[in-house]
Structure formats: structure tokens, C-alpha cells
Amino acid sequence: MKKIIDFLVKENRQLNENMFLLSLYSEELPSLRPGQFVNVKVEDSPATFLRRPLSVYDVDEENKLLFLFIKIAGAGTQRLSRLKANERLNLILPLGNSFSIPQKGRCLLVGGGVGIAPLLYLSKEMHKKGLTPDLLIGVRSKNDIVLEDSFRQYAQLYYTTEDGSFGEKGYPTQHSLLANQYDHIFCCGPDPMMKAVAKYAAARQVDCEVSLENLMACGIGACLCCVTDTTAGHKCVCTEGPVFNIKDLKWQI
């Protein structure tokens, strides 16, 4: 059941020049699954007319805390980056579907840009089931690496940087890690990266799920801004996704 809740900002932690981690508290915190997202109402931002969709980065059920990863990309996220402790933030949640969590097998998680956001919670839930996934993150340079210690708690962590300043130089699909055989792949990031990962998975007949980053204005399937083409017809990413198995997408891979 979707809820509209005013959360209390506990902390707004700056990670680097344009990335932040919001810690939010509510006694009404609903159950959330890896891959789901929330729609955030941005107050005091005249240029921001619609709510902003943000992936669930992490959940602390015991302490009723929700964590959201933010990268400044416009007026809305700029305003969110300035939130102070004890301010209120209105959210609609939980929205969308979630990643599948396998019971066994070797898992690879691939993230790029803000696509790392849902992979921490996914790694955490896999770890609870006795799985330690490989997590491959692609960034432009070492200056874009954030939250490394958090990811290392639940996954074997690897990096690619476009300038070669950390990890292996290049893109995630060029990393030597992909010489290994995997049973499951999960991916979130820019479309070209996800399609490259999907092509890699399809060629090796590996089960693969991707979290799409289509423009989602309403979050409830009413505005039809986020429609994507699937083998079963057009579907709203905000309600039928954002997570899709690549076998169900009409991608030319």
C-alpha cells in the first residue's frame, strides 16, 4: 500500500562536491524492497513542479530510517542537497517493483553514476541470505567514488574509471572481472551501460535484471511519461518496473 508521509531529516551528509546521502526518519516507515523508489516533494523550488523519483539506497528498519542517495542534476536536487536536520520531507512510498533475490549462485551487480543507489540495499539483502555478490562500479574518475566502505560490508567491490585514476581503466563491460561465469546479473545506470551489460548477459545466457531510469513524473502510472516497450506491450516503468528482466525488454542486444 502506497503512503504519503512527512519524514524528518536526521542528517544530510555531503559525500563530495555534488553527491549527498539523506537520512530520514518516520515512525510510519513502511516495508521496502531493493529496487523500489520514492517520489519526493521538493519545497521552496519554484522551477520544480513535479516530485522527484529517488531509489531506495538503504533501510534501517530497527531505527525507522530511510536513506536516499542524491546527485545534484538540477534545481530540484539542488534544493534537496540544502536540506537541514529537523526539516520535513514529504514522500510517496513504496513505489515500483523490486529486484529478485536468488537463493544461490554467483551474482554480479553493475552500477554506473547514480545507478549505484539501489545496489547497496540489494547487496545487503543478498548478504542476509548468505550471498556475497561481486559489485562492479563504473565512474569517470576516482573523485566520483563515494560510500566505498558501505558497499564493502556486503559485496566484493571492483571499479572502473574512464581516466584510469582508480581500478581498471575503461567501462564496466571492459573489466577483467567479466571473464568469470555468473548465474545472475543485476544492473542500474545509464542506458548505454545497461544495454552493454544486457548484451554481455544475453550472449552468455545469464539471467539479468536491469533497473530503468526513465523519466517518472507521477510514480503511479497516471501520466504515462515513463512508458517502455516490452515483449508484452507498452508498460509504465514506475508501476510495472523499474526493474525488468532483459528477456522482457525490446532492446536490440
Contacts in CASP RR format, 6 or more apart in sequence:
PFRMAT RR
TARGET T0000
AUTHOR 0000-0000-0000
METHOD contacts of the structure
MODEL  1
MKKIIDFLVKENRQLNENMFLLSLYSEELPSLRPGQFVNVKVEDSPATFL
RRPLSVYDVDEENKLLFLFIKIAGAGTQRLSRLKANERLNLILPLGNSFS
IPQKGRCLLVGGGVGIAPLLYLSKEMHKKGLTPDLLIGVRSKNDIVLEDS
FRQYAQLYYTTEDGSFGEKGYPTQHSLLANQYDHIFCCGPDPMMKAVAKY
AAARQVDCEVSLENLMACGIGACLCCVTDTTAGHKCVCTEGPVFNIKDLK
WQI
1 30 0 8 1.000
2 92 0 8 1.000
2 93 0 8 1.000
2 94 0 8 1.000
2 95 0 8 1.000
2 220 0 8 1.000
3 28 0 8 1.000
3 30 0 8 1.000
3 92 0 8 1.000
3 93 0 8 1.000
4 90 0 8 1.000
4 91 0 8 1.000
4 92 0 8 1.000
5 26 0 8 1.000
5 28 0 8 1.000
5 29 0 8 1.000
5 90 0 8 1.000
5 91 0 8 1.000
5 93 0 8 1.000
6 26 0 8 1.000
6 88 0 8 1.000
6 89 0 8 1.000
6 90 0 8 1.000
7 24 0 8 1.000
7 25 0 8 1.000
7 26 0 8 1.000
7 66 0 8 1.000
7 88 0 8 1.000
7 89 0 8 1.000
7 90 0 8 1.000
7 91 0 8 1.000
8 24 0 8 1.000
8 25 0 8 1.000
8 26 0 8 1.000
8 86 0 8 1.000
8 87 0 8 1.000
8 88 0 8 1.000
9 22 0 8 1.000
9 23 0 8 1.000
9 24 0 8 1.000
9 83 0 8 1.000
9 84 0 8 1.000
9 85 0 8 1.000
9 86 0 8 1.000
9 87 0 8 1.000
9 88 0 8 1.000
9 89 0 8 1.000
10 23 0 8 1.000
10 24 0 8 1.000
10 25 0 8 1.000
10 65 0 8 1.000
10 85 0 8 1.000
11 21 0 8 1.000
11 22 0 8 1.000
11 23 0 8 1.000
11 85 0 8 1.000
12 20 0 8 1.000
12 21 0 8 1.000
12 22 0 8 1.000
12 23 0 8 1.000
12 81 0 8 1.000
12 82 0 8 1.000
12 83 0 8 1.000
12 84 0 8 1.000
12 85 0 8 1.000
13 20 0 8 1.000
13 21 0 8 1.000
13 22 0 8 1.000
13 23 0 8 1.000
14 20 0 8 1.000
14 81 0 8 1.000
15 21 0 8 1.000
15 146 0 8 1.000
15 147 0 8 1.000
16 143 0 8 1.000
16 144 0 8 1.000
16 146 0 8 1.000
18 71 0 8 1.000
18 72 0 8 1.000
18 81 0 8 1.000
19 69 0 8 1.000
19 70 0 8 1.000
19 71 0 8 1.000
19 72 0 8 1.000
19 146 0 8 1.000
20 69 0 8 1.000
20 70 0 8 1.000
20 71 0 8 1.000
20 72 0 8 1.000
20 80 0 8 1.000
20 81 0 8 1.000
21 57 0 8 1.000
21 67 0 8 1.000
21 68 0 8 1.000
21 69 0 8 1.000
21 70 0 8 1.000
21 147 0 8 1.000
22 67 0 8 1.000
22 68 0 8 1.000
22 69 0 8 1.000
22 70 0 8 1.000
22 80 0 8 1.000
22 83 0 8 1.000
22 89 0 8 1.000
23 65 0 8 1.000
23 66 0 8 1.000
23 67 0 8 1.000
24 65 0 8 1.000
24 66 0 8 1.000
24 67 0 8 1.000
24 68 0 8 1.000
24 89 0 8 1.000
24 91 0 8 1.000
25 63 0 8 1.000
25 64 0 8 1.000
25 65 0 8 1.000
25 66 0 8 1.000
26 64 0 8 1.000
26 66 0 8 1.000
27 64 0 8 1.000
29 59 0 8 1.000
29 61 0 8 1.000
29 64 0 8 1.000
29 65 0 8 1.000
29 66 0 8 1.000
30 93 0 8 1.000
30 94 0 8 1.000
31 61 0 8 1.000
31 94 0 8 1.000
32 56 0 8 1.000
32 59 0 8 1.000
32 66 0 8 1.000
32 93 0 8 1.000
32 94 0 8 1.000
32 121 0 8 1.000
33 94 0 8 1.000
33 98 0 8 1.000
33 99 0 8 1.000
33 125 0 8 1.000
34 56 0 8 1.000
34 98 0 8 1.000
34 99 0 8 1.000
34 101 0 8 1.000
34 118 0 8 1.000
34 121 0 8 1.000
34 122 0 8 1.000
34 124 0 8 1.000
34 125 0 8 1.000
35 55 0 8 1.000
35 56 0 8 1.000
35 96 0 8 1.000
35 97 0 8 1.000
35 98 0 8 1.000
35 99 0 8 1.000
35 118 0 8 1.000
35 121 0 8 1.000
35 122 0 8 1.000
35 211 0 8 1.000
35 242 0 8 1.000
35 243 0 8 1.000
36 55 0 8 1.000
36 56 0 8 1.000
36 93 0 8 1.000
36 94 0 8 1.000
36 95 0 8 1.000
36 96 0 8 1.000
36 97 0 8 1.000
36 98 0 8 1.000
37 53 0 8 1.000
37 54 0 8 1.000
37 55 0 8 1.000
37 56 0 8 1.000
37 93 0 8 1.000
37 94 0 8 1.000
37 95 0 8 1.000
37 96 0 8 1.000
37 118 0 8 1.000
37 216 0 8 1.000
37 242 0 8 1.000
38 53 0 8 1.000
38 54 0 8 1.000
38 56 0 8 1.000
38 66 0 8 1.000
38 68 0 8 1.000
38 91 0 8 1.000
38 92 0 8 1.000
38 93 0 8 1.000
38 94 0 8 1.000
38 95 0 8 1.000
39 51 0 8 1.000
39 52 0 8 1.000
39 53 0 8 1.000
39 54 0 8 1.000
39 91 0 8 1.000
39 92 0 8 1.000
39 93 0 8 1.000
39 95 0 8 1.000
39 216 0 8 1.000
39 218 0 8 1.000
39 219 0 8 1.000
40 51 0 8 1.000
40 52 0 8 1.000
40 53 0 8 1.000
40 54 0 8 1.000
40 68 0 8 1.000
40 80 0 8 1.000
40 89 0 8 1.000
40 90 0 8 1.000
40 91 0 8 1.000
41 51 0 8 1.000
41 89 0 8 1.000
41 90 0 8 1.000
41 91 0 8 1.000
42 48 0 8 1.000
42 51 0 8 1.000
42 52 0 8 1.000
42 76 0 8 1.000
42 79 0 8 1.000
42 80 0 8 1.000
43 79 0 8 1.000
43 90 0 8 1.000
44 79 0 8 1.000
45 75 0 8 1.000
45 76 0 8 1.000
45 78 0 8 1.000
45 79 0 8 1.000
47 75 0 8 1.000
47 76 0 8 1.000
48 75 0 8 1.000
48 76 0 8 1.000
48 79 0 8 1.000
50 217 0 8 1.000
50 218 0 8 1.000
51 92 0 8 1.000
51 217 0 8 1.000
51 218 0 8 1.000
51 219 0 8 1.000
52 76 0 8 1.000
52 77 0 8 1.000
52 80 0 8 1.000
53 95 0 8 1.000
53 216 0 8 1.000
53 219 0 8 1.000
53 238 0 8 1.000
54 68 0 8 1.000
54 69 0 8 1.000
54 70 0 8 1.000
54 117 0 8 1.000
55 68 0 8 1.000
55 69 0 8 1.000
55 114 0 8 1.000
55 115 0 8 1.000
55 117 0 8 1.000
55 118 0 8 1.000
55 188 0 8 1.000
55 211 0 8 1.000
56 66 0 8 1.000
56 67 0 8 1.000
56 68 0 8 1.000
56 94 0 8 1.000
56 117 0 8 1.000
56 118 0 8 1.000
56 121 0 8 1.000
57 67 0 8 1.000
57 68 0 8 1.000
57 69 0 8 1.000
57 117 0 8 1.000
57 118 0 8 1.000
57 120 0 8 1.000
57 121 0 8 1.000
58 66 0 8 1.000
58 67 0 8 1.000
58 120 0 8 1.000
58 121 0 8 1.000
58 124 0 8 1.000
58 150 0 8 1.000
59 65 0 8 1.000
59 66 0 8 1.000
59 67 0 8 1.000
59 121 0 8 1.000
60 66 0 8 1.000
60 67 0 8 1.000
66 91 0 8 1.000
66 93 0 8 1.000
68 117 0 8 1.000
69 114 0 8 1.000
69 116 0 8 1.000
69 117 0 8 1.000
69 147 0 8 1.000
70 77 0 8 1.000
70 80 0 8 1.000
70 81 0 8 1.000
71 77 0 8 1.000
71 113 0 8 1.000
71 114 0 8 1.000
72 78 0 8 1.000
72 81 0 8 1.000
80 89 0 8 1.000
83 89 0 8 1.000
92 219 0 8 1.000
92 220 0 8 1.000
95 219 0 8 1.000
95 220 0 8 1.000
95 238 0 8 1.000
95 239 0 8 1.000
96 219 0 8 1.000
96 238 0 8 1.000
96 239 0 8 1.000
96 241 0 8 1.000
96 242 0 8 1.000
96 243 0 8 1.000
97 240 0 8 1.000
97 241 0 8 1.000
97 242 0 8 1.000
97 243 0 8 1.000
98 243 0 8 1.000
99 118 0 8 1.000
99 122 0 8 1.000
99 186 0 8 1.000
99 209 0 8 1.000
99 211 0 8 1.000
99 243 0 8 1.000
100 184 0 8 1.000
100 209 0 8 1.000
101 122 0 8 1.000
101 125 0 8 1.000
101 126 0 8 1.000
101 129 0 8 1.000
102 126 0 8 1.000
102 131 0 8 1.000
102 183 0 8 1.000
102 184 0 8 1.000
103 129 0 8 1.000
104 131 0 8 1.000
104 183 0 8 1.000
105 131 0 8 1.000
105 183 0 8 1.000
105 184 0 8 1.000
106 134 0 8 1.000
106 180 0 8 1.000
106 181 0 8 1.000
106 182 0 8 1.000
106 183 0 8 1.000
106 184 0 8 1.000
107 126 0 8 1.000
107 131 0 8 1.000
107 133 0 8 1.000
107 134 0 8 1.000
107 182 0 8 1.000
107 183 0 8 1.000
107 184 0 8 1.000
107 185 0 8 1.000
107 186 0 8 1.000
108 133 0 8 1.000
108 134 0 8 1.000
108 135 0 8 1.000
108 136 0 8 1.000
108 177 0 8 1.000
108 178 0 8 1.000
108 180 0 8 1.000
108 182 0 8 1.000
108 184 0 8 1.000
108 185 0 8 1.000
108 186 0 8 1.000
109 119 0 8 1.000
109 122 0 8 1.000
109 123 0 8 1.000
109 133 0 8 1.000
109 134 0 8 1.000
109 135 0 8 1.000
109 136 0 8 1.000
109 155 0 8 1.000
109 185 0 8 1.000
109 186 0 8 1.000
109 187 0 8 1.000
110 135 0 8 1.000
110 136 0 8 1.000
110 137 0 8 1.000
110 172 0 8 1.000
110 185 0 8 1.000
110 186 0 8 1.000
110 187 0 8 1.000
110 188 0 8 1.000
110 193 0 8 1.000
110 197 0 8 1.000
111 119 0 8 1.000
111 135 0 8 1.000
111 136 0 8 1.000
111 137 0 8 1.000
111 138 0 8 1.000
111 172 0 8 1.000
111 187 0 8 1.000
111 188 0 8 1.000
111 189 0 8 1.000
111 193 0 8 1.000
112 137 0 8 1.000
112 138 0 8 1.000
112 139 0 8 1.000
112 172 0 8 1.000
112 188 0 8 1.000
112 189 0 8 1.000
112 190 0 8 1.000
112 193 0 8 1.000
113 138 0 8 1.000
113 139 0 8 1.000
113 144 0 8 1.000
113 189 0 8 1.000
113 190 0 8 1.000
114 189 0 8 1.000
114 213 0 8 1.000
115 188 0 8 1.000
115 189 0 8 1.000
115 211 0 8 1.000
115 213 0 8 1.000
116 137 0 8 1.000
116 147 0 8 1.000
116 151 0 8 1.000
116 188 0 8 1.000
117 188 0 8 1.000
118 188 0 8 1.000
118 211 0 8 1.000
119 135 0 8 1.000
119 151 0 8 1.000
119 186 0 8 1.000
119 188 0 8 1.000
120 147 0 8 1.000
120 150 0 8 1.000
120 151 0 8 1.000
120 154 0 8 1.000
122 133 0 8 1.000
122 186 0 8 1.000
123 133 0 8 1.000
123 135 0 8 1.000
123 151 0 8 1.000
123 154 0 8 1.000
123 155 0 8 1.000
124 153 0 8 1.000
124 154 0 8 1.000
126 132 0 8 1.000
126 133 0 8 1.000
126 154 0 8 1.000
126 155 0 8 1.000
127 153 0 8 1.000
127 154 0 8 1.000
127 155 0 8 1.000
132 154 0 8 1.000
132 155 0 8 1.000
132 156 0 8 1.000
133 154 0 8 1.000
133 155 0 8 1.000
133 156 0 8 1.000
133 186 0 8 1.000
134 155 0 8 1.000
134 156 0 8 1.000
134 158 0 8 1.000
134 177 0 8 1.000
134 180 0 8 1.000
134 182 0 8 1.000
135 151 0 8 1.000
135 155 0 8 1.000
135 156 0 8 1.000
135 157 0 8 1.000
135 158 0 8 1.000
136 158 0 8 1.000
136 159 0 8 1.000
136 160 0 8 1.000
136 172 0 8 1.000
136 175 0 8 1.000
136 177 0 8 1.000
136 178 0 8 1.000
137 145 0 8 1.000
137 151 0 8 1.000
137 157 0 8 1.000
137 158 0 8 1.000
137 159 0 8 1.000
137 160 0 8 1.000
137 172 0 8 1.000
138 159 0 8 1.000
138 160 0 8 1.000
138 161 0 8 1.000
138 171 0 8 1.000
138 172 0 8 1.000
138 193 0 8 1.000
139 145 0 8 1.000
139 159 0 8 1.000
139 160 0 8 1.000
139 161 0 8 1.000
139 162 0 8 1.000
139 166 0 8 1.000
140 161 0 8 1.000
140 162 0 8 1.000
140 163 0 8 1.000
141 161 0 8 1.000
141 162 0 8 1.000
141 163 0 8 1.000
141 164 0 8 1.000
141 165 0 8 1.000
141 166 0 8 1.000
142 161 0 8 1.000
142 165 0 8 1.000
142 166 0 8 1.000
143 165 0 8 1.000
144 161 0 8 1.000
145 159 0 8 1.000
145 166 0 8 1.000
148 157 0 8 1.000
151 157 0 8 1.000
158 167 0 8 1.000
158 168 0 8 1.000
158 175 0 8 1.000
158 177 0 8 1.000
159 166 0 8 1.000
159 167 0 8 1.000
159 168 0 8 1.000
160 167 0 8 1.000
160 168 0 8 1.000
160 169 0 8 1.000
160 170 0 8 1.000
160 171 0 8 1.000
160 172 0 8 1.000
160 174 0 8 1.000
160 175 0 8 1.000
161 167 0 8 1.000
161 168 0 8 1.000
161 169 0 8 1.000
161 170 0 8 1.000
162 169 0 8 1.000
162 170 0 8 1.000
162 171 0 8 1.000
163 169 0 8 1.000
164 170 0 8 1.000
168 174 0 8 1.000
168 175 0 8 1.000
168 176 0 8 1.000
171 193 0 8 1.000
171 196 0 8 1.000
172 193 0 8 1.000
172 196 0 8 1.000
172 197 0 8 1.000
173 193 0 8 1.000
173 196 0 8 1.000
173 197 0 8 1.000
173 200 0 8 1.000
178 200 0 8 1.000
181 204 0 8 1.000
182 204 0 8 1.000
182 206 0 8 1.000
183 206 0 8 1.000
183 207 0 8 1.000
184 206 0 8 1.000
184 207 0 8 1.000
184 208 0 8 1.000
184 209 0 8 1.000
185 197 0 8 1.000
185 200 0 8 1.000
185 201 0 8 1.000
185 206 0 8 1.000
185 207 0 8 1.000
185 208 0 8 1.000
185 209 0 8 1.000
186 208 0 8 1.000
186 209 0 8 1.000
186 210 0 8 1.000
186 211 0 8 1.000
187 193 0 8 1.000
187 194 0 8 1.000
187 197 0 8 1.000
187 198 0 8 1.000
187 208 0 8 1.000
187 209 0 8 1.000
187 210 0 8 1.000
187 211 0 8 1.000
188 194 0 8 1.000
188 210 0 8 1.000
188 211 0 8 1.000
188 213 0 8 1.000
189 211 0 8 1.000
189 213 0 8 1.000
190 213 0 8 1.000
191 213 0 8 1.000
194 210 0 8 1.000
194 212 0 8 1.000
195 251 0 8 1.000
195 253 0 8 1.000
197 208 0 8 1.000
197 210 0 8 1.000
198 208 0 8 1.000
198 210 0 8 1.000
198 246 0 8 1.000
198 249 0 8 1.000
198 251 0 8 1.000
198 253 0 8 1.000
199 253 0 8 1.000
200 206 0 8 1.000
201 207 0 8 1.000
201 208 0 8 1.000
201 246 0 8 1.000
202 208 0 8 1.000
202 246 0 8 1.000
202 253 0 8 1.000
207 245 0 8 1.000
208 245 0 8 1.000
208 246 0 8 1.000
209 243 0 8 1.000
209 244 0 8 1.000
209 245 0 8 1.000
209 246 0 8 1.000
210 243 0 8 1.000
210 244 0 8 1.000
210 246 0 8 1.000
210 249 0 8 1.000
211 241 0 8 1.000
211 242 0 8 1.000
211 243 0 8 1.000
212 226 0 8 1.000
212 228 0 8 1.000
212 237 0 8 1.000
212 241 0 8 1.000
212 242 0 8 1.000
212 243 0 8 1.000
212 244 0 8 1.000
213 242 0 8 1.000
214 225 0 8 1.000
214 226 0 8 1.000
214 227 0 8 1.000
214 228 0 8 1.000
214 237 0 8 1.000
214 238 0 8 1.000
214 242 0 8 1.000
215 225 0 8 1.000
215 226 0 8 1.000
216 225 0 8 1.000
216 226 0 8 1.000
216 237 0 8 1.000
216 238 0 8 1.000
216 242 0 8 1.000
217 223 0 8 1.000
217 225 0 8 1.000
217 226 0 8 1.000
218 225 0 8 1.000
218 238 0 8 1.000
219 226 0 8 1.000
219 238 0 8 1.000
219 239 0 8 1.000
220 238 0 8 1.000
220 239 0 8 1.000
221 236 0 8 1.000
221 238 0 8 1.000
221 239 0 8 1.000
224 236 0 8 1.000
226 236 0 8 1.000
226 237 0 8 1.000
226 238 0 8 1.000
227 234 0 8 1.000
227 235 0 8 1.000
227 236 0 8 1.000
227 237 0 8 1.000
228 234 0 8 1.000
228 235 0 8 1.000
228 237 0 8 1.000
228 244 0 8 1.000
228 249 0 8 1.000
229 249 0 8 1.000
229 250 0 8 1.000
230 240 0 8 1.000
230 244 0 8 1.000
230 248 0 8 1.000
230 249 0 8 1.000
230 250 0 8 1.000
231 247 0 8 1.000
231 248 0 8 1.000
231 249 0 8 1.000
231 250 0 8 1.000
232 248 0 8 1.000
235 241 0 8 1.000
246 253 0 8 1.000
END
